[in-house]
Amino acid sequence: MPALAGFWFLYTIEKVKRMPKKLLYGLLYFVILAAAASPFVYPMIFPAPTCTDGIQNQNETEVDCGGPCADCELKDLRLKIGGVEILGVGDRSSLLVKVENPSKNFGVLGAPYKFQVTGVLGELIEVVEGKLNIAPGEEKYIAAVGLDVKENNIGEATFSLGDFEFVPKVDLLSYNLRIKSLETTFPEEMIQVGGLIVNDSGVELSQVVLTALFLTKERDLANVGTTLISNLKAFEERDFSISVPRNDLFVDPEQTEISWRTI
């Protein structure tokens, strides 16, 4: 019995001596296993903050808010609408407004617009309505020309857009139109600009509105006119002419600009 007790004592001491080494090996194995599994387990337990509020204020990752993700951009996206310019020519008046799309990712198709003209007493005189298409990053001029009202009888002219939705760039057709050989002349009591419109797009355009901006030498707006081009075929080149009555402002023929938009 004393010999057996002595043997058991020595065995126990040796086993205790080996325990720290086994514990160290086990701990090392656990650390290696945890490190290998962490890329898969950590995101499940602690998901990355997301851009739910549209603001990068909680250490969100760049996937969510590093750039203008679609939802974030649409939340605050607005078309920029300039003031309405009123131009009087004799007993008639014309209106002009510039609309800009600040987005590089979204455009607009068929947005309803409305000019409203009220008199000096607030009475409604004229309403002009239409549709606006504008691609990402574009600016478009919209004109209402030859209204049967004198400029000094207009109290206010406003422009507004109705309800519309932005359309992703990938869902929009890309148009490539050019204006060339532009020439402004002054036949009798008129101002006339002529030139060529070239459709470098691969599609036919059913209707294109051309808006002529007649400017002074100082590039102030003197007059405005429009014309409609119908069924402009792919890669077609067509001449156009826009004429308006002269007013009291001197037009510099070198400053005339042509803006186009599809409808």
C-alpha positions in Angstrom: 0.0 0.0 0.0 2.7 2.6 0.8 4.3 1.8 -2.6 1.0 2.2 -4.4 0.3 5.5 -2.6 3.7 6.7 -3.6 3.2 5.8 -7.2 -0.2 7.6 -7.3 1.4 10.7 -5.7 4.1 10.8 -8.4 1.6 10.3 -11.2 -0.5 13.1 -9.9 2.4 15.5 -9.7 3.5 14.7 -13.2 0.0 15.2 -14.5 -0.3 18.6 -12.8 3.0 19.6 -14.4 1.7 18.8 -17.8 -1.6 20.7 -17.4 -0.3 24.2 -18.1 1.3 22.9 -21.4 -2.0 21.3 -22.5 -3.9 24.4 -21.4 -1.5 26.6 -23.5 -1.9 24.3 -26.5 -5.7 24.4 -26.1 -5.8 28.2 -25.8 -3.6 28.6 -28.8 -5.8 26.3 -30.9 -8.9 28.3 -29.8 -7.3 31.6 -30.8 -6.4 30.3 -34.3 -9.8 28.9 -34.8 -11.5 32.2 -33.7 -9.3 34.2 -36.0 -10.2 32.1 -38.9 -13.9 32.3 -38.2 -14.1 36.0 -37.3 -14.6 37.3 -40.9 -17.8 35.2 -41.1 -19.0 35.4 -37.5 -18.4 39.0 -36.6 -20.6 40.6 -39.3 -23.5 38.4 -38.1 -23.1 39.4 -34.5 -22.1 43.1 -35.1 -23.5 44.2 -38.6 -21.9 47.3 -40.2 -23.9 50.5 -39.7 -26.1 51.3 -42.7 -27.2 54.5 -44.4 -30.8 54.2 -43.2 -31.0 57.9 -42.4 -29.2 59.1 -45.5 -26.4 60.7 -43.4 -22.9 59.4 -42.8 -23.0 60.1 -39.1 -22.5 56.6 -37.4 -19.3 55.2 -38.9 -21.2 53.9 -41.9 -19.1 52.1 -44.5 -18.4 53.6 -48.0 -20.7 50.9 -49.5 -23.6 52.7 -47.9 -22.7 56.4 -47.7 -19.3 56.9 -49.1 -20.9 58.3 -52.3 -24.4 59.4 -53.1 -26.2 56.1 -53.0 -29.4 56.1 -55.0 -31.8 56.4 -52.1 -29.7 59.1 -50.4 -29.5 61.2 -53.6 -33.2 60.9 -54.4 -34.2 62.0 -50.9 -33.0 65.6 -51.5 -32.9 65.7 -55.3 -34.7 68.7 -56.9 -34.6 70.3 -60.3 -33.3 73.9 -60.2 -35.8 76.4 -61.6 -34.7 79.9 -62.5 -36.9 83.0 -62.5 -39.3 83.7 -65.3 -38.1 86.4 -67.7 -40.8 88.5 -69.4 -40.1 90.0 -72.8 -42.4 92.5 -74.5 -42.6 92.9 -78.2 -45.3 95.3 -79.4 -48.7 94.1 -78.1 -47.4 90.7 -77.2 -45.1 89.1 -74.6 -42.9 86.0 -74.3 -41.8 84.1 -71.3 -38.5 82.2 -70.7 -37.3 80.0 -67.8 -34.2 77.8 -67.3 -34.4 74.4 -65.6 -31.3 72.6 -64.5 -30.9 69.0 -63.4 -28.0 68.8 -60.9 -28.0 65.0 -60.8 -25.5 62.9 -62.8 -27.5 59.7 -62.1 -31.2 60.5 -62.7 -33.2 62.3 -65.4 -36.9 63.2 -65.9 -39.4 62.1 -68.5 -42.7 63.9 -69.2 -42.7 66.2 -66.1 -45.8 68.4 -66.5 -45.1 72.2 -66.4 -47.2 75.3 -66.3 -46.7 79.0 -66.9 -49.3 81.2 -65.2 -49.7 84.9 -66.1 -51.7 87.2 -63.8 -52.6 90.8 -64.4 -51.8 93.8 -62.3 -54.9 93.2 -60.2 -54.1 89.5 -59.7 -56.5 88.2 -62.3 -55.5 85.1 -64.3 -54.7 86.1 -67.9 -52.9 83.2 -69.5 -51.9 79.6 -68.7 -49.4 77.7 -70.9 -48.8 74.0 -70.2 -46.4 71.3 -71.5 -44.1 68.4 -70.7 -40.4 68.5 -69.8 -37.7 65.9 -70.5 -34.3 66.5 -69.0 -31.3 64.2 -68.9 -28.8 63.9 -66.1 -26.6 67.0 -65.8 -28.6 69.0 -68.4 -30.1 72.4 -68.5 -33.1 73.3 -70.6 -34.8 76.5 -71.6 -38.6 76.5 -71.8 -40.3 79.4 -73.6 -43.9 80.5 -74.1 -43.8 83.0 -77.0 -46.2 85.4 -78.6 -48.7 85.6 -75.7 -51.6 88.0 -76.5 -50.9 90.4 -73.6 -48.8 93.5 -73.3 -45.8 93.4 -71.0 -47.0 96.3 -68.9 -50.4 94.5 -68.3 -48.6 91.6 -66.6 -48.5 91.7 -62.9 -46.6 88.4 -62.4 -45.5 85.3 -64.4 -44.8 82.1 -62.6 -43.5 78.6 -63.6 -44.2 75.4 -61.8 -43.7 71.7 -62.2 -46.4 69.1 -61.5 -45.8 65.6 -60.0 -43.1 63.5 -61.6 -40.5 60.8 -60.7 -36.8 60.7 -61.4 -35.7 58.0 -63.8 -32.3 56.2 -63.4 -29.8 57.1 -66.1 -29.6 53.5 -67.4 -33.3 53.7 -68.3 -33.0 56.8 -70.4 -32.2 57.1 -74.1 -29.1 59.2 -74.9 -29.6 61.9 -77.5 -26.8 63.6 -79.4 -27.9 66.7 -81.3 -25.8 69.4 -82.8 -26.5 72.9 -84.1 -24.2 74.2 -86.9 -24.0 76.9 -89.5 -25.8 79.4 -87.3 -26.5 82.8 -88.8 -28.6 85.7 -87.5 -30.1 88.3 -89.8 -32.5 91.3 -89.7 -35.0 91.1 -92.5 -37.3 94.2 -92.4 -38.7 94.5 -88.9 -37.8 91.0 -87.9 -34.9 89.1 -86.2 -34.2 85.8 -87.9 -31.8 83.0 -87.1 -31.2 80.0 -89.3 -28.9 77.0 -89.3 -28.8 73.2 -89.4 -29.7 70.7 -86.7 -27.9 67.3 -86.9 -29.2 64.2 -85.2 -26.1 62.1 -84.4 -28.3 59.8 -82.3 -29.1 56.3 -83.4 -32.8 56.9 -83.1 -35.5 59.0 -84.7 -36.8 61.9 -82.7 -40.5 62.6 -83.1 -40.5 66.2 -81.8 -37.6 68.6 -81.0 -38.2 72.1 -79.7 -35.6 74.6 -80.7 -35.4 77.8 -78.6 -33.5 80.8 -79.9 -32.0 83.2 -77.4 -31.3 86.5 -79.0 -28.8 88.4 -76.8 -27.3 91.8 -76.7 -23.5 92.5 -76.9 -23.5 92.4 -73.1 -25.3 89.0 -73.3 -28.5 90.3 -71.9 -31.6 88.5 -73.2 -33.3 90.7 -75.9 -35.8 88.3 -77.4 -36.7 84.7 -77.7 -38.3 82.5 -80.3 -39.1 78.8 -80.9 -39.7 76.3 -83.7 -40.8 72.7 -83.7 -38.8 70.0 -85.6 -40.9 66.8 -86.3 -39.7 63.3 -87.1 -36.0 64.0 -87.2 -34.5 60.7 -88.4 -31.4 59.1 -87.1 -28.3 60.8 -88.5 -30.4 63.3 -90.4 -29.3 66.9 -91.0 -32.1 69.4 -91.4 -32.2 73.2 -91.8 -34.4 75.4 -89.6 -35.3 79.1 -89.2 -36.7 81.1 -86.3 -38.1 84.6 -86.7 -39.4 87.1 -84.1 -40.5 90.7 -84.3 -37.8 93.3 -83.4 -38.1 95.1 -80.1 -36.2 98.1 -78.7 -33.2 96.1 -77.6 -30.2 95.7 -80.0 -29.4 92.1 -80.8 -25.8 91.2 -81.4 -25.9 88.5 -84.2 -22.7 86.9 -82.9 -24.3 86.2 -79.5 -27.4 84.2 -80.6 -27.8 80.8 -78.9 -29.9 77.8 -79.8 -31.2 75.4 -77.1 -32.9 72.1 -77.9 -35.2 69.8 -76.0 -37.2 66.7 -76.9 -40.9 66.4 -76.1 
